[in-house]
Amino acid sequence: MRATIADVARQAGVSKTTVSRVLNTRTEVDPSTAARVREVIDALAYVPSSGAVGLARGSSRTIAMLTPSLTWPWMGEVLQGVADTVEAAGYGLLLFSCNRGADSVRHFTSQVSARAFDGLLVIEPENTLDTIAEMYRRGLPVVLIDDRGRHPAFPSVATTNREGGASAARHLLESGRTRPLVLTGRRDFGCVRDRLAGFSEILPTDLVIDGEFTEESGRHGVERAFAQGRSFDCVFAHNDLIAAGALRALREAGRDVPDDIAVVGFDDIPIARHTEPPLTTVRQPMRQMGETAARLLLAGLGGKTLSTEPVVLRTELVVRRSAPRP
């Protein structure tokens, strides 16, 4: 059962107006009283509705968004989709990022009870899914963006990662490529497992090198395959940064792309159009993901019951010169 402002007021021995003033950090509350109210808020894991906070401030019409970092290469597109949709509906957007890891997460969770926002959009920072799920269970409207194959028990927006991997494999196979090197991201991400599974169904390979979603990881993966004496005629990289690193390593090794080795990435971030050669990649609809998640959350705030089944948006193969059509 979700705790209410009345529960907090009763346990703290104060009025609901006093609780609301504490939530809004108003200065007219005695410091010792404010401290006692905050202790009760923490103990009850109370999440205020906009109406509760509105006792002192008025309706918030604000949505919060929690992200791992604003430096992720596709973050800007997702944020723009969210901002356009939220602002068009007359809501404000409150942004939290987790640049400092666990410290940032602790700061965010400590602020939830004191912030006047109606719902939360999340691009999951590492090791926070259980915390976010608990907030949802306690009554905070939440929509997850990019569920990474985890399918949490609350509303989310995902993409066809498995089919995206399969589309990359089909394209390479149709181009006559039969000996792939796959450079993955971290296997604890469901999207990585899905991309690999989809690719392997069409074009099986035992040459899979795990890494991170970074350019350096792509470069090291190609160098490692060469050092092992492995032969490959194409590379499937699990994001465009990995692919950019692979292109660099292939160029340094004197291999021509695509004549010697074709390269396919994933995401279609801006760098994909500016690599040499321009990168064939699987496009994720990042802006649409942000728009869709924001519309879902707004619909929930408007009283619509939201399904916990993910809303799945389709990926699309974008062909450029790093792996042209046959």
SERO-4910 file (N, C-alpha, C, O; in steps of 0.05 Angstrom, whole numbers):
BEGIN
 pado doro    nc1    nc2    nc3   cac1   cac2   cac3    cc1    cc2    cc3    oc1    oc2    oc3
  Met    A     17    -24      0      0      0      0     18     25      0     36     27     16
  Arg    A     12     43    -18     28     68    -20     22     86      4     -1     91     11
  Ala    A     43     96     17     40    115     39     29    141     29     35    149      6
  Thr    A     13    154     45      1    180     37     12    202     54     26    198     74
  Ile    A      6    226     46     15    250     61      2    250     89     14    259    108
  Ala    A    -22    239     90    -36    237    116    -21    217    135    -19    222    159
  Asp    A    -10    195    123      5    176    140     30    190    151     37    186    174
  Val    A     44    205    134     68    219    143     61    239    165     74    241    186
  Ala    A     39    255    161     31    275    180     24    262    207     32    272    228
  Arg    A      9    240    206      0    227    231     24    216    246     26    219    270
  Gln    A     43    202    232     66    190    246     85    212    256     97    208    277
  Ala    A     87    234    242    105    255    251     92    274    271    106    290    284
  Gly    A     66    272    275     51    289    294     49    317    284     50    336    301
  Val    A     45    321    258     42    348    247     19    349    228      6    328    223
  Ser    A     13    372    217     -9    374    197      1    367    170     26    366    164
  Lys    A    -18    361    151    -10    356    124      3    380    111     21    378     94
  Thr    A     -6    404    119      6    429    108     35    430    116     52    439     99
  Thr    A     42    423    140     70    423    149     87    403    133    109    410    125
  Val    A     76    379    128     90    360    111     95    372     83    117    369     73
  Ser    A     75    384     72     77    396     46     99    418     46    114    420     26
  Arg    A     99    434     67    120    455     68    148    443     69    167    454     58
  Val    A    151    421     84    177    407     85    185    397     58    207    399     49
  Leu    A    165    385     43    171    375     17    180    396     -2    196    392    -20
  Asn    A    170    420      3    177    443    -15    200    460     -3    205    481    -13
  Thr    A    213    449     18    236    463     31    229    491     39    246    509     36
  Arg    A    205    495     49    197    522     58    211    527     85    215    509    101
  Thr    A    219    552     90    235    559    113    219    564    138    231    566    160
  Glu    A    193    566    136    177    572    160    173    548    179    161    552    200
  Val    A    183    525    171    180    502    189    205    500    207    227    503    198
  Asp    A    200    495    233    221    493    252    241    471    244    231    449    236
  Pro    A    267    475    245    286    455    235    283    428    248    285    408    234
  Ser    A    278    427    274    275    401    287    250    387    277    249    362    274
  Thr    A    228    402    273    204    390    262    208    380    233    200    358    226
  Ala    A    222    396    217    228    388    190    244    363    189    240    345    173
  Ala    A    264    361    207    281    337    208    264    312    216    268    291    204
  Arg    A    246    315    234    228    293    242    211    284    219    207    260    214
  Val    A    200    303    204    183    297    181    199    282    160    189    262    149
  Arg    A    223    291    155    240    277    135    246    249    143    248    231    126
  Glu    A    251    244    169    256    217    179    232    199    174    235    176    166
  Val    A    208    210    178    184    194    173    180    189    143    173    167    135
  Ile    A    186    209    127    184    206     98    202    183     89    195    166     72
  Asp    A    227    183     99    246    162     92    237    135    102    239    115     87
  Ala    A    227    134    126    219    108    138    195     96    123    193     72    120
  Leu    A    177    113    114    153    103    100    158    101     70    140     91     55
  Ala    A    182    109     60    188    110     32    165    124     17    156    115     -4
  Tyr    A    157    147     28    135    163     17    144    176     -9    164    190    -10
  Val    A    127    173    -30    131    187    -56    108    206    -59     85    196    -62
  Pro    A    113    232    -60     90    251    -61     78    252    -89     92    250   -109
  Ser    A     52    255    -90     39    261   -115     41    291   -120     47    306   -102
  Ser    A     35    300   -144     36    328   -149     15    343   -132     19    366   -124
  Gly    A     -8    329   -126    -28    341   -110    -18    346    -81    -24    366    -69
  Ala    A     -3    327    -70      7    330    -43     26    353    -41     25    370    -23
  Val    A     45    354    -60     63    377    -60     48    402    -66     56    424    -56
  Gly    A     27    401    -81     12    424    -89     -3    437    -65    -13    460    -69
  Leu    A     -5    425    -42    -16    438    -19     -2    464    -13    -15    483     -4
  Ala    A     24    465    -19     39    490    -13     46    504    -39     49    529    -39
  Arg    A     50    489    -61     61    502    -85     42    503   -108     45    519   -126
  Gly    A     22    486   -108      4    484   -131     13    460   -148     34    448   -143
  Ser    A     -3    453   -168      3    430   -185     29    433   -199     36    454   -209
  Ser    A     45    411   -199     73    413   -210     73    412   -241     88    428   -253
  Arg    A     57    395   -253     58    390   -282     88    387   -291     96    400   -310
  Thr    A    102    371   -276    130    367   -282    136    337   -283    126    321   -267
  Ile    A    152    329   -303    161    301   -305    191    301   -301    206    318   -310
  Ala    A    200    280   -286    229    277   -281    240    256   -300    226    238   -309
  Met    A    266    259   -307    279    239   -323    306    232   -310    321    250   -303
  Leu    A    312    207   -307    337    197   -296    353    183   -317    343    165   -331
  Thr    A    378    191   -320    396    180   -341    423    172   -329    430    182   -308
  Pro    A    437    153   -341    464    146   -332    483    169   -335    498    176   -317
  Ser    A    484    181   -359    502    203   -366    492    217   -390    480    204   -408
  Leu    A    496    243   -392    488    258   -415    508    255   -438    503    265   -460
  Thr    A    530    241   -433    551    238   -454    547    213   -471    561    209   -491
  Trp    A    527    196   -465    521    173   -482    516    183   -510    502    203   -514
  Pro    A    526    170   -531    525    181   -558    497    185   -569    494    203   -586
  Trp    A    477    169   -561    450    173   -571    432    187   -552    408    189   -557
  Met    A    443    197   -529    426    209   -509    411    234   -518    388    238   -511
  Gly    A    425    250   -535    413    275   -543    388    271   -559    368    286   -556
  Glu    A    387    251   -577    363    246   -593    340    237   -575    317    246   -579
  Val    A    346    219   -556    324    210   -538    313    234   -522    289    237   -519
  Leu    A    331    250   -511    323    273   -495    306    293   -511    287    304   -501
  Gln    A    314    297   -536    299    315   -553    271    305   -557    252    320   -557
  Gly    A    268    279   -562    241    267   -565    224    270   -540    201    277   -541
  Val    A    237    266   -517    223    270   -491    215    299   -488    192    305   -482
  Ala    A    234    317   -491    229    346   -486    207    356   -505    189    371   -495
  Asp    A    207    349   -530    187    359   -549    159    350   -540    140    366   -541
  Thr    A    157    325   -532    131    314   -525    121    325   -498     97    332   -496
  Val    A    138    327   -479    131    337   -452    123    366   -454    102    375   -442
  Glu    A    139    382   -468    133    411   -469    108    416   -485     93    434   -478
  Ala    A    102    400   -506     78    404   -522     53    399   -505     32    410   -510
  Ala    A     56    382   -484     34    376   -466     32    396   -443     14    393   -426
  Gly    A     49    416   -442     48    435   -421     61    427   -395     56    439   -374
  Tyr    A     79    407   -397     94    398   -373    123    409   -374    134    414   -396
  Gly    A    135    411   -351    163    416   -349    179    390   -346    167    369   -340
  Leu    A    205    392   -351    222    368   -349    245    373   -329    260    393   -332
  Leu    A    247    355   -310    268    357   -289    287    334   -294    279    311   -294
  Leu    A    313    340   -299    332    321   -307    352    314   -285    364    331   -273
  Phe    A    356    288   -281    376    277   -262    395    259   -278    386    243   -294
  Ser    A    421    262   -274    440    243   -286    457    230   -264    458    240   -241
  Cys    A    469    208   -271    484    192   -251    514    191   -259    526    170   -260
  Asn    A    525    215   -264    554    216   -271    572    206   -249    594    197   -255
  Arg    A    563    207   -224    580    199   -202    572    172   -190    578    166   -167
  Gly    A    559    156   -207    553    129   -199    535    127   -175    514    139   -174
  Ala    A    544    111   -155    527    106   -132    520    131   -116    498    133   -105
  Asp    A    539    150   -115    533    176   -101    510    190   -114    493    201   -101
  Ser    A    510    191   -141    488    204   -155    462    190   -150    441    203   -147
  Val    A    462    163   -150    438    148   -145    427    154   -117    403    158   -114
  Arg    A    445    154    -98    436    161    -70    424    189    -69    404    193    -56
  His    A    436    208    -83    425    235    -84    398    235    -96    379    248    -86
  Phe    A    395    221   -118    368    220   -131    347    208   -113    326    220   -110
  Thr    A    353    185   -101    333    172    -84    326    190    -60    303    189    -50
  Ser    A    345    205    -50    339    222    -27    322    246    -36    308    258    -19
  Gln    A    323    253    -61    307    276    -71    279    268    -80    262    286    -83
  Val    A    274    243    -84    248    235    -95    225    245    -77    205    255    -86
  Ser    A    229    242    -51    208    250    -32    205    280    -30    185    290    -20
  Ala    A    225    295    -39    224    324    -36    219    338    -63    218    362    -64
  Arg    A    216    323    -84    212    335   -111    183    335   -119    169    315   -115
  Ala    A    175    356   -132    147    358   -140    144    350   -169    139    366   -187
  Phe    A    148    324   -175    144    314   -202    123    292   -202    120    277   -182
  Asp    A    109    291   -224     85    273   -226     93    245   -234     79    226   -227
  Gly    A    114    241   -250    122    215   -260    151    215   -268    163    236   -269
  Leu    A    161    192   -275    190    189   -280    195    173   -306    184    152   -310
  Leu    A    212    184   -323    223    170   -346    251    162   -339    266    177   -326
  Val    A    259    137   -346    285    127   -338    300    115   -362    289     98   -376
  Ile    A    325    123   -366    344    107   -381    362     95   -359    377    110   -346
  Glu    A    360     70   -355    370     57   -330    399     61   -324    416     51   -339
  Pro    A    406     76   -303    434     76   -294    441     49   -282    423     34   -273
  Glu    A    466     41   -282    474     15   -274    465      9   -245    468     25   -227
  Asn    A    454    -15   -242    447    -26   -215    425     -9   -201    424     -7   -177
  Thr    A    406      2   -217    385     17   -205    357      6   -211    337     16   -201
  Leu    A    355    -16   -227    329    -26   -236    312    -34   -212    288    -29   -212
  Asp    A    324    -47   -192    308    -55   -169    297    -31   -154    274    -31   -145
  Thr    A    313    -10   -151    305     15   -137    282     28   -152    262     36   -140
  Ile    A    284     30   -179    263     42   -195    238     26   -193    216     37   -191
  Ala    A    240     -1   -195    217    -18   -193    203    -15   -166    178    -15   -165
  Glu    A    218    -11   -145    205     -7   -119    190     20   -118    169     21   -106
  Met    A    201     41   -130    187     66   -132    161     63   -147    140     74   -139
  Tyr    A    162     47   -168    137     42   -184    117     27   -167     93     34   -167
  Arg    A    126      6   -152    107     -9   -135     95      8   -114     72      4   -105
  Arg    A    109     29   -105     99     47    -84     82     69    -96     72     87    -81
  Gly    A     77     69   -122     58     87   -133     68    108   -152     53    124   -163
  Leu    A     95    110   -156    105    130   -174    102    121   -202    113     99   -209
  Pro    A     89    136   -220     87    128   -248    115    128   -261    130    148   -259
  Val    A    122    106   -274    149    103   -285    147     91   -313    131     72   -317
  Val    A    163    100   -332    166     87   -358    196     86   -364    211    105   -362
  Leu    A    205     62   -370    234     57   -376    238     59   -406    223     48   -422
  Ile    A    260     73   -414    268     76   -442    292     58   -447    311     59   -432
  Asp    A    290     42   -468    312     23   -475    314      2   -453    332      4   -436
  Asp    A    296    -17   -454    295    -37   -431    318    -57   -432    320    -74   -413
  Arg    A    335    -56   -453    359    -74   -455    352   -103   -452    369   -119   -443
  Gly    A    328   -110   -460    320   -138   -460    312   -149   -433    308   -173   -430
  Arg    A    309   -132   -413    303   -141   -386    273   -143   -380    265   -158   -362
  His    A    257   -128   -395    228   -130   -392    219   -127   -363    209   -147   -352
  Pro    A    223   -104   -350    215   -101   -322    185   -102   -319    170   -100   -338
  Ala    A    176   -105   -294    148   -107   -288    135    -79   -286    118    -75   -268
  Phe    A    142    -61   -304    129    -35   -306    132    -26   -335    148    -37   -350
  Pro    A    117     -6   -344    117      2   -372    145      9   -382    162     21   -368
  Ser    A    150      2   -408    177      7   -420    175      9   -450    155      0   -462
  Val    A    196     20   -462    198     22   -491    224      8   -499    245     13   -488
  Ala    A    222    -10   -518    245    -25   -527    246    -24   -558    229    -13   -571
  Thr    A    268    -36   -568    271    -38   -597    276    -67   -605    282    -84   -587
  Thr    A    275    -73   -630    278   -101   -640    308   -108   -642    318   -109   -665
  Asn    A    321   -111   -620    350   -117   -620    356   -143   -634    375   -145   -649
  Arg    A    340   -164   -629    345   -190   -641    342   -188   -671    360   -198   -686
  Glu    A    321   -176   -681    316   -174   -709    337   -155   -721    345   -159   -745
  Gly    A    346   -135   -706    368   -118   -716    393   -133   -721    406   -129   -742
  Gly    A    400   -151   -703    424   -168   -707    420   -186   -731    439   -190   -746
  Ala    A    396   -197   -734    391   -215   -756    392   -200   -783    402   -211   -803
  Ser    A    382   -175   -784    383   -160   -809    412   -154   -817    418   -153   -841
  Ala    A    430   -149   -797    458   -145   -804    470   -170   -816    485   -169   -835
  Ala    A    463   -193   -804    474   -219   -814    464   -225   -842    479   -233   -859
  Arg    A    438   -220   -847    427   -226   -873    440   -209   -894    447   -219   -916
  His    A    445   -184   -888    458   -166   -907    486   -175   -914    494   -175   -937
  Leu    A    501   -182   -893    528   -192   -898    529   -218   -914    545   -221   -932
  Leu    A    511   -236   -907    509   -262   -921    502   -258   -950    514   -270   -968
  Glu    A    483   -240   -955    475   -234   -983    497   -221   -999    498   -222  -1023
  Ser    A    516   -208   -985    539   -195   -997    562   -215  -1001    584   -207  -1011
  Gly    A    558   -240   -994    578   -260   -998    598   -263   -975    618   -277   -978
  Arg    A    591   -251   -953    609   -253   -929    601   -277   -912    577   -281   -906
  Thr    A    620   -294   -905    613   -318   -891    630   -323   -866    626   -342   -851
  Arg    A    650   -305   -861    668   -310   -838    668   -284   -820    687   -268   -822
  Pro    A    648   -281   -804    645   -257   -788    661   -256   -762    665   -277   -749
  Leu    A    670   -232   -755    679   -226   -728    658   -209   -715    649   -189   -726
  Val    A    649   -218   -692    629   -202   -677    642   -190   -653    655   -203   -637
  Leu    A    639   -163   -650    649   -148   -628    626   -139   -611    611   -121   -619
  Thr    A    622   -150   -587    599   -145   -571    604   -123   -551    626   -115   -546
  Gly    A    582   -114   -539    583    -98   -514    582   -118   -491    588   -141   -494
  Arg    A    575   -107   -468    575   -124   -444    553   -144   -444    530   -137   -450
  Arg    A    559   -169   -438    539   -191   -440    518   -189   -419    497   -202   -421
  Asp    A    522   -173   -397    501   -170   -377    478   -153   -387    458   -151   -374
  Phe    A    481   -140   -410    459   -125   -422    443   -144   -440    454   -158   -458
  Gly    A    417   -145   -436    400   -162   -452    401   -155   -481    399   -173   -498
  Cys    A    404   -130   -488    405   -122   -516    429   -135   -530    428   -141   -554
  Val    A    452   -138   -515    475   -151   -527    469   -180   -533    476   -189   -555
  Arg    A    457   -193   -514    451   -222   -519    431   -225   -542    433   -243   -558
  Asp    A    412   -206   -544    392   -208   -565    405   -203   -592    399   -217   -612
  Arg    A    422   -183   -594    435   -176   -620    453   -200   -629    453   -207   -652
  Leu    A    467   -212   -610    484   -234   -617    467   -258   -625    475   -272   -644
  Ala    A    445   -263   -611    429   -286   -618    416   -283   -645    416   -302   -661
  Gly    A    406   -259   -651    394   -255   -677    414   -258   -700    408   -269   -721
  Phe    A    438   -247   -696    459   -249   -716    467   -278   -720    470   -288   -743
  Ser    A    471   -293   -698    482   -320   -700    462   -339   -712    470   -360   -724
  Glu    A    436   -334   -711    416   -351   -724    420   -351   -754    414   -371   -767
  Ile    A    429   -328   -765    432   -326   -794    460   -332   -803    464   -345   -823
  Leu    A    480   -323   -787    508   -325   -795    524   -334   -771    537   -318   -758
  Pro    A    524   -360   -765    538   -370   -741    568   -365   -742    580   -365   -764
  Thr    A    580   -360   -719    609   -356   -717    619   -363   -690    605   -360   -670
  Asp    A    644   -372   -688    657   -377   -663    677   -354   -656    691   -355   -636
  Leu    A    677   -334   -674    696   -312   -670    680   -288   -658    672   -270   -672
  Val    A    676   -289   -632    662   -268   -617    680   -258   -595    689   -273   -579
  Ile    A    684   -232   -595    701   -219   -575    685   -199   -560    674   -180   -570
  Asp    A    683   -204   -533    667   -187   -516    683   -162   -509    708   -162   -508
  Gly    A    668   -140   -504    682   -115   -497    662    -95   -485    642   -103   -473
  Glu    A    668    -70   -489    651    -48   -480    640    -33   -504    649    -37   -526
  Phe    A    622    -14   -499    610      1   -520    628     26   -526    618     48   -525
  Thr    A    653     22   -532    672     44   -537    688     39   -562    691     17   -572
  Glu    A    698     61   -573    715     60   -596    740     43   -590    749     27   -607
  Glu    A    752     48   -567    776     33   -559    771      3   -559    788    -12   -567
  Ser    A    748     -5   -550    741    -34   -549    740    -45   -577    749    -68   -581
  Gly    A    729    -30   -596    728    -40   -623    756    -43   -636    762    -63   -649
  Arg    A    773    -24   -630    801    -25   -641    815    -49   -629    829    -64   -643
  His    A    813    -53   -602    827    -75   -589    816   -102   -598    831   -121   -601
  Gly    A    790   -103   -604    778   -128   -613    789   -138   -639    795   -161   -643
  Val    A    792   -119   -658    803   -126   -684    833   -133   -681    842   -153   -693
  Glu    A    848   -118   -665    876   -124   -661    879   -152   -649    898   -167   -656
  Arg    A    862   -159   -630    863   -185   -617    858   -207   -637    872   -228   -637
  Ala    A    838   -204   -654    832   -224   -674    855   -229   -693    862   -251   -699
  Phe    A    868   -207   -702    892   -209   -719    915   -223   -704    929   -240   -715
  Ala    A    919   -216   -679    941   -228   -663    937   -258   -659    957   -272   -657
  Gln    A    912   -267   -659    906   -295   -657    907   -310   -683    904   -334   -685
  Gly    A    913   -295   -704    914   -307   -731    888   -315   -742    886   -332   -760
  Arg    A    866   -303   -732    839   -310   -742    833   -297   -768    841   -274   -773
  Ser    A    819   -310   -785    811   -300   -812    782   -292   -811    765   -308   -803
  Phe    A    776   -268   -820    748   -259   -822    745   -240   -845    763   -226   -853
  Asp    A    721   -240   -857    716   -222   -880    695   -201   -874    687   -186   -892
  Cys    A    685   -200   -849    666   -179   -842    666   -176   -811    674   -194   -797
  Val    A    657   -153   -802    655   -147   -774    626   -137   -768    616   -120   -782
  Phe    A    614   -149   -747    589   -138   -737    595   -127   -709    601   -142   -691
  Ala    A    593   -101   -707    599    -87   -681    572    -80   -668    553    -71   -681
  His    A    571    -83   -642    546    -80   -627    538    -51   -622    517    -46   -612
  Asn    A    555    -32   -629    546     -4   -631    565     10   -650    586      0   -658
  Asp    A    558     35   -657    574     49   -677    601     58   -667    620     61   -683
  Leu    A    604     62   -641    630     69   -630    649     45   -633    672     49   -641
  Ile    A    640     22   -627    656     -2   -631    664     -5   -660    687    -11   -667
  Ala    A    645      0   -678    650     -2   -707    671     19   -715    688     12   -732
  Ala    A    669     43   -705    689     63   -712    717     55   -704    736     59   -718
  Gly    A    719     43   -680    745     32   -671    755     10   -689    779      8   -695
  Ala    A    737     -7   -698    744    -29   -716    754    -18   -742    773    -28   -753
  Leu    A    740      2   -753    749     14   -778    777     25   -776    794     22   -794
  Arg    A    783     38   -754    810     49   -749    831     27   -749    852     29   -761
  Ala    A    825      5   -734    844    -17   -732    848    -30   -759    871    -38   -766
  Leu    A    827    -33   -774    830    -46   -801    847    -28   -819    863    -38   -835
  Arg    A    842     -2   -818    858     16   -835    887     15   -827    905     15   -844
  Glu    A    893     15   -801    921     13   -791    934    -13   -799    958    -14   -802
  Ala    A    918    -34   -802    929    -60   -810    931    -63   -841    939    -84   -851
  Gly    A    924    -42   -855    926    -43   -884    904    -57   -898    907    -65   -921
  Arg    A    881    -62   -885    859    -76   -897    839    -55   -909    833    -35   -896
  Asp    A    829    -61   -932    810    -44   -945    782    -51   -936    774    -74   -935
  Val    A    767    -30   -931    738    -33   -924    722    -18   -946    725      6   -949
  Pro    A    705    -33   -961    695    -60   -955    708    -82   -971    700   -105   -968
  Asp    A    727    -76   -989    736    -97  -1008    747   -121   -993    741   -144  -1000
  Asp    A    764   -116   -972    775   -138   -957    756   -147   -935    751   -171   -931
  Ile    A    746   -128   -920    729   -134   -897    707   -114   -895    712    -89   -896
  Ala    A    682   -123   -894    659   -105   -891    653   -101   -861    660   -118   -844
  Val    A    642    -78   -855    636    -71   -827    607    -61   -824    599    -44   -839
  Val    A    593    -71   -804    566    -63   -797    565    -55   -768    575    -70   -751
  Gly    A    553    -33   -762    550    -24   -734    521    -27   -724    505    -41   -736
  Phe    A    515    -12   -703    488    -12   -691    483     14   -677    500     24   -662
  Asp    A    460     27   -683    450     51   -670    444     73   -691    422     85   -690
  Asp    A    463     78   -709    461    101   -728    462    127   -714    445    144   -717
  Ile    A    483    131   -697    488    157   -686    502    174   -707    511    163   -727
  Pro    A    505    200   -703    516    218   -724    543    209   -734    549    213   -758
  Ile    A    560    198   -717    587    190   -726    585    169   -749    604    168   -765
  Ala    A    564    154   -750    562    133   -771    563    145   -799    571    131   -818
  Arg    A    554    170   -803    554    182   -829    581    195   -836    585    203   -858
  His    A    599    196   -816    623    211   -820    649    194   -816    671    205   -818
  Thr    A    646    168   -812    669    151   -812    680    148   -841    667    156   -860
  Glu    A    703    136   -843    714    131   -870    720    101   -873    738     91   -861
  Pro    A    704     88   -890    681     98   -904    656    101   -886    656     90   -864
  Pro    A    635    115   -896    611    117   -880    600     90   -873    602     71   -888
  Leu    A    588     88   -849    583     62   -836    555     52   -843    535     65   -838
  Thr    A    554     27   -853    528     12   -853    522      5   -825    539     -5   -810
  Thr    A    497      9   -817    490      4   -789    460     -2   -786    444      2   -804
  Val    A    453    -12   -762    425    -18   -756    415      6   -740    424     12   -718
  Arg    A    396     20   -751    386     45   -738    366     38   -716    346     24   -721
  Gln    A    371     49   -692    351     50   -671    336     76   -672    349     97   -675
  Pro    A    310     77   -670    295    102   -672    296    118   -645    276    118   -631
  Met    A    319    130   -639    323    141   -613    303    163   -606    292    163   -584
  Arg    A    299    182   -624    280    204   -618    252    192   -614    238    201   -596
  Gln    A    245    174   -630    218    161   -627    215    147   -601    194    146   -589
  Met    A    237    135   -591    237    121   -565    230    142   -543    214    136   -526
  Gly    A    243    165   -544    237    186   -524    209    196   -526    195    199   -506
  Glu    A    200    201   -551    172    210   -555    152    190   -545    133    197   -531
  Thr    A    156    165   -552    137    144   -544    136    140   -514    114    138   -503
  Ala    A    159    140   -501    159    137   -472    145    161   -458    130    157   -439
  Ala    A    150    185   -468    137    208   -456    107    207   -460     92    214   -442
  Arg    A     98    199   -484     69    197   -489     56    176   -470     35    180   -460
  Leu    A     70    154   -467     60    133   -448     57    144   -420     36    141   -408
  Leu    A     77    158   -410     76    168   -383     54    189   -380     39    189   -360
  Leu    A     51    207   -400     30    227   -399      3    213   -400    -16    222   -386
  Ala    A      0    192   -416    -26    178   -417    -32    166   -389    -55    166   -380
  Gly    A    -12    154   -376    -16    143   -350    -24    165   -330    -41    160   -313
  Leu    A    -11    188   -331    -18    210   -314    -47    220   -319    -60    231   -301
  Gly    A    -56    216   -344    -83    223   -351   -104    203   -343   -128    207   -348
  Gly    A    -95    181   -330   -114    161   -321   -115    135   -336   -130    117   -328
  Lys    A   -101    133   -358   -101    108   -374    -85     87   -360    -63     92   -349
  Thr    A    -95     62   -359    -80     40   -347    -60     30   -368    -67     23   -390
  Leu    A    -34     30   -361    -13     23   -379     -5     -6   -376     -4    -17   -354
  Ser    A      0    -19   -398      9    -47   -398     38    -48   -389     54    -30   -395
  Thr    A     45    -70   -376     73    -74   -368     88    -89   -390    113    -93   -388
  Glu    A     74    -96   -412     88   -108   -435    103    -85   -450     91    -64   -454
  Pro    A    128    -89   -458    142    -68   -472    129    -59   -498    118    -75   -512
  Val    A    130    -33   -503    124    -23   -530    149    -25   -546    170    -13   -540
  Val    A    148    -41   -568    172    -48   -583    172    -33   -610    154    -36   -626
  Leu    A    193    -17   -614    196     -2   -639    216    -17   -657    235    -29   -647
  Arg    A    212    -15   -683    228    -30   -702    255    -17   -708    256      8   -711
  Thr    A    276    -33   -711    301    -24   -721    301    -25   -751    283    -36   -763
  Glu    A    321    -12   -764    322    -11   -793    351    -11   -802    368      4   -792
  Leu    A    358    -28   -821    385    -29   -832    389     -5   -851    373      0   -869
  Val    A    410     10   -846    418     32   -863    444     25   -877    464     22   -864
  Val    A    443     24   -904    466     14   -919    483     38   -929    473     56   -942
  Arg    A    509     37   -921    528     57   -931    552     42   -942    551     18   -946
  Arg    A    574     56   -947    597     44   -962    613     24   -946    629      9   -959
  Ser    A    611     22   -919    628      3   -905    618    -26   -910    633    -45   -905
  Ala    A    594    -29   -919    583    -55   -926    560    -51   -946    537    -52   -939
  Pro    A    568    -45   -971    547    -38   -991    530    -62  -1000    537    -85   -993
  Arg    A    509    -56  -1013    492    -77  -1024    507    -92  -1046    524    -80  -1060
  Pro    A    502   -118  -1049    516   -134  -1070    509   -125  -1098    519   -136  -1118
***
